[in-house]
């Protein structure tokens, strides 16, 4: 009997946020940082604070989309010897502990090497909801999408302000779960302003698809979350959480800090 992943839980969670007239709060954390167990504890803290959906990063030696904060955390995880098996364990334990939909964000190369069928089967068995694949070209994604669909996993593609409307339509037609809208050109990290580019991109993406559109890259505080929540279905925050864990003097204070930030962001996405 094949295990089915949690794409339906993801869709239901995003729909519930919409029914409450708010954006969903989507949090990102790398697996294996500060340790495998520490990452699971951090997910638990962030969901307790108010995150709706969690993305677990699969640490990679050449993270082209990631800025210095996430690169530093990835480096710590890789030096700690994190493997794909640890990523799957993180997904399983985080989902079992919180009931939240858990996705994996990964570059394509590790999946390709591991084997698409094996990766999707294991992710579904771990209770995962899907994958965000920032560097997989849609035109080369048929094999992945076939296996993801078979195992009940979402395929989340990333769109950028540079994407032309025709390209957006191609990407959103192939994706499932939600669309990840990168708010600006560049790498992940916290920024002063998320700006108008993101709002325009969400509007153009929505014109091509009924999928929820979640905005990431640059959101780090409640004011920015509120700004993005005014026009997006979800607000994605990663570097701000990772930085708190990097800067914390010990694990307990790191967990308290990410729980508190999740609470502030959860207030921000409520658009009141």
Beta strands, then each sheet from edge to edge (+ up, - down):
strand 1: 24-30
strand 2: 53-57
strand 3: 101-105
strand 4: 130-132
strand 5: 154-156
strand 6: 158-160
strand 7: 178-182
strand 8: 212-216
strand 9: 234-237
sheet 1: 5+ 4+ 3+ 2+ 1+ 9+ 8+ 7+ 6+
end
